[in-house]
Amino acid sequence: MIIRKPKGRVANKRKYESLLDLPDDLWENILMRLAAIERLTIAQQVCTTWRRVLKEPTMWHVIDMSDVRGLPDSKVVQHVCREGVDRSQGELVDIRIDFFATKELLVYVANSVKPGNQRNVEALAISKSLPALSHLHLIRNSMTNIGLEAILDGCPNLESLDLRGCFNVSLDKILSSRISKQIKDVKYPRDSLAGL
Amino acid sequence: MVKLKSNDDKEFEVEEAAVIQSEMIKNMIEDGCATSVIPLPNIDSKTLIKVIEYLNKHINMGKAAETGEEDDLKEFDEQFVNMGWEELFDVIMAANYLNIHELMELCCQSAADRLKNKSVRAVREMLKITNDLTEEEEQEIINDAPWAFEGPEIDDTVN
């Protein structure tokens, strides 16, 4: 049987036997500032408290995999990313993947996210990882306005954007005028798909 | 002025403008519950002095941007978190209790920065953590994620 330390020890205890006496939610606050890869490769091996904290789905709402320079093996990065996505238990709201984003990985991420969040995963991934993008076809993509706005924010160099079949996007006046200002060549959700 | 009392019975006077950075005390003042001394049973005087030092420095944060004192504040923050782990954790607990968002951010970030790129052994030594994982659990970690043991170069020093 595992006996857990009581939560929320008082701060004035003079000598910490171990510095683990912080309550779990404060450890969460600290450990979520570590890169995803560090949480999974180092932190979860430290002790049971950290291992428990790192299993909380809230720890994995945001997965930032953009800073993985100097890694010898991009396979490790892929594993870390998948494990982080699994631990989010579908609650993933933001994921940042850079150069190592294979198609398989994007599909994996997209499939594991709950429907409410899922629709924008590809759009968010694109908006964050491809800032220099100039031509984008997102035909029949499931994104909503959230995803579209993320792309407009994250890809300022877009010259053409094909949104045909993206029926979850609803273009109001503001969004339409933003698109027409920013992008030269636009195909709208309801434009004909003939010729594809 | 608002009077705060630490758990070792020392009283401190703090300007209201400084102390309302604590959401907890701000609420107390708004509810009219801060007429006399506010007792802080979770905070000792040593920690409270640090917290007050922070609050006083960070009065009128918004104005800092206009008057070009941002760099000054940044330098202060860097110096401020230059403390031992135990002291840092005392301040984190106090900031959490008093609900001072910016101070929590500063201290938790500092804690995370110290842990960055450290090996498992170094982390345990820094934080005086005894390995309490059972052999089964350790084996489980390896089985679940064999790739985790092929990670990047790590720092085994404890500074």
HADDOCK unambig.tbl for C-alpha pairs under 7 A between the chains (distance, minus, plus):
assign (segid A and resid 10 and name CA) (segid B and resid 42 and name CA) 5.80 0.50 0.50
assign (segid A and resid 11 and name CA) (segid B and resid 42 and name CA) 5.73 0.50 0.50
assign (segid A and resid 11 and name CA) (segid B and resid 43 and name CA) 6.23 0.50 0.50
assign (segid A and resid 11 and name CA) (segid B and resid 90 and name CA) 5.48 0.50 0.50
assign (segid A and resid 11 and name CA) (segid B and resid 93 and name CA) 5.73 0.50 0.50
assign (segid A and resid 11 and name CA) (segid B and resid 94 and name CA) 6.90 0.50 0.50
assign (segid A and resid 12 and name CA) (segid B and resid 42 and name CA) 6.19 0.50 0.50
assign (segid A and resid 12 and name CA) (segid B and resid 43 and name CA) 5.88 0.50 0.50
assign (segid A and resid 12 and name CA) (segid B and resid 44 and name CA) 5.75 0.50 0.50
assign (segid A and resid 18 and name CA) (segid B and resid 127 and name CA) 6.48 0.50 0.50
assign (segid A and resid 18 and name CA) (segid B and resid 128 and name CA) 5.03 0.50 0.50
assign (segid A and resid 18 and name CA) (segid B and resid 129 and name CA) 5.53 0.50 0.50
assign (segid A and resid 19 and name CA) (segid B and resid 127 and name CA) 5.27 0.50 0.50
assign (segid A and resid 19 and name CA) (segid B and resid 128 and name CA) 6.28 0.50 0.50
assign (segid A and resid 19 and name CA) (segid B and resid 129 and name CA) 6.89 0.50 0.50
assign (segid A and resid 20 and name CA) (segid B and resid 129 and name CA) 6.86 0.50 0.50
assign (segid A and resid 29 and name CA) (segid B and resid 108 and name CA) 6.69 0.50 0.50
assign (segid A and resid 30 and name CA) (segid B and resid 108 and name CA) 5.07 0.50 0.50
assign (segid A and resid 30 and name CA) (segid B and resid 109 and name CA) 6.66 0.50 0.50
assign (segid A and resid 30 and name CA) (segid B and resid 111 and name CA) 6.57 0.50 0.50
assign (segid A and resid 30 and name CA) (segid B and resid 112 and name CA) 5.53 0.50 0.50
assign (segid A and resid 31 and name CA) (segid B and resid 112 and name CA) 6.51 0.50 0.50
assign (segid A and resid 33 and name CA) (segid B and resid 109 and name CA) 6.84 0.50 0.50
assign (segid A and resid 33 and name CA) (segid B and resid 112 and name CA) 6.01 0.50 0.50
assign (segid A and resid 34 and name CA) (segid B and resid 112 and name CA) 6.22 0.50 0.50
assign (segid A and resid 34 and name CA) (segid B and resid 116 and name CA) 6.72 0.50 0.50
assign (segid A and resid 40 and name CA) (segid B and resid 148 and name CA) 6.94 0.50 0.50
assign (segid A and resid 41 and name CA) (segid B and resid 148 and name CA) 4.75 0.50 0.50
assign (segid A and resid 41 and name CA) (segid B and resid 149 and name CA) 6.84 0.50 0.50
assign (segid A and resid 41 and name CA) (segid B and resid 151 and name CA) 6.69 0.50 0.50
assign (segid A and resid 42 and name CA) (segid B and resid 119 and name CA) 6.52 0.50 0.50
assign (segid A and resid 42 and name CA) (segid B and resid 120 and name CA) 5.66 0.50 0.50
assign (segid A and resid 43 and name CA) (segid B and resid 120 and name CA) 6.97 0.50 0.50
assign (segid A and resid 45 and name CA) (segid B and resid 120 and name CA) 6.68 0.50 0.50
assign (segid A and resid 46 and name CA) (segid B and resid 120 and name CA) 5.67 0.50 0.50
assign (segid A and resid 46 and name CA) (segid B and resid 124 and name CA) 6.53 0.50 0.50
assign (segid A and resid 46 and name CA) (segid B and resid 131 and name CA) 6.60 0.50 0.50
assign (segid A and resid 47 and name CA) (segid B and resid 131 and name CA) 5.49 0.50 0.50
assign (segid A and resid 47 and name CA) (segid B and resid 132 and name CA) 5.67 0.50 0.50
assign (segid A and resid 47 and name CA) (segid B and resid 133 and name CA) 5.77 0.50 0.50
assign (segid A and resid 48 and name CA) (segid B and resid 132 and name CA) 6.30 0.50 0.50
assign (segid A and resid 48 and name CA) (segid B and resid 133 and name CA) 5.76 0.50 0.50
assign (segid A and resid 71 and name CA) (segid B and resid 152 and name CA) 5.74 0.50 0.50
assign (segid A and resid 72 and name CA) (segid B and resid 152 and name CA) 6.78 0.50 0.50
assign (segid A and resid 76 and name CA) (segid B and resid 147 and name CA) 5.81 0.50 0.50
